C-alpha cells in the first residue's frame, strides 16, 4: 500500500473534523479550511491508488 493512500486518508479525516467544527461554531474560515484539507486528502489518496495500480501492472 502506497504511503500517499494512508496520508491522504488521514488528511481526509482531519479535514472532515475541522469542517464539522467550523460548522458547529459558525466559523466559515475553519469550515472552508477543513473542506480544502479534505479535498487535498482525497486527491492524495487517489494518487496513492494510481501508484499502487501502476506497480501492480509493472510487476506482471
C-alpha positions as CSV (number, residue, x, y, z in Angstrom):
1,X,0.0,0.0,0.0
2,X,1.3,3.4,-1.0
3,X,2.1,5.9,1.8
4,X,0.0,8.5,-0.1
5,X,-3.1,6.4,0.5
6,X,-2.5,6.4,4.2
7,X,-1.6,10.1,4.5
8,X,-4.5,11.0,2.2
9,X,-7.0,9.2,4.4
10,X,-5.5,10.9,7.5
11,X,-5.9,14.3,5.8
12,X,-9.5,13.5,4.8
13,X,-10.3,12.6,8.4
14,X,-8.6,15.7,9.8
15,X,-10.3,17.9,7.2
16,X,-13.7,16.4,8.0
17,X,-13.3,17.1,11.7
18,X,-12.1,20.7,11.1
19,X,-15.0,21.3,8.7
20,X,-17.5,19.9,11.2
21,X,-16.1,22.1,14.0
22,X,-16.3,25.1,11.7
23,X,-20.0,24.3,11.1
24,X,-20.7,23.8,14.8
25,X,-19.0,27.0,15.8
26,X,-20.2,29.1,12.9
27,X,-16.6,29.7,11.8
28,X,-16.8,29.8,8.0
29,X,-13.0,30.1,7.6
30,X,-12.4,26.9,9.6
31,X,-15.2,25.2,7.6
32,X,-13.5,26.2,4.3
33,X,-10.1,25.2,5.5
34,X,-11.5,21.8,6.5
35,X,-13.2,21.3,3.2
36,X,-10.0,22.2,1.4
37,X,-7.9,19.8,3.5
38,X,-10.5,17.0,3.0
39,X,-10.2,17.6,-0.8
40,X,-6.4,17.6,-0.7
41,X,-6.6,14.3,1.2
42,X,-8.9,12.8,-1.4
43,X,-6.5,13.8,-4.2
44,X,-3.5,12.4,-2.3
45,X,-5.3,9.1,-1.7
46,X,-6.3,8.8,-5.4
47,X,-2.6,9.4,-6.3
48,X,-1.6,6.6,-4.0
49,X,-4.3,4.3,-5.6
50,X,-2.9,5.1,-9.0
51,X,0.7,4.4,-7.9
52,X,-0.4,1.0,-6.5
53,X,-2.2,0.2,-9.7
54,X,0.8,1.1,-11.8
55,X,3.1,-1.0,-9.6
56,X,0.7,-3.9,-9.9
57,X,0.8,-3.7,-13.7
58,X,4.5,-3.3,-13.9
59,X,5.1,-6.5,-11.8
60,X,3.0,-8.6,-14.2
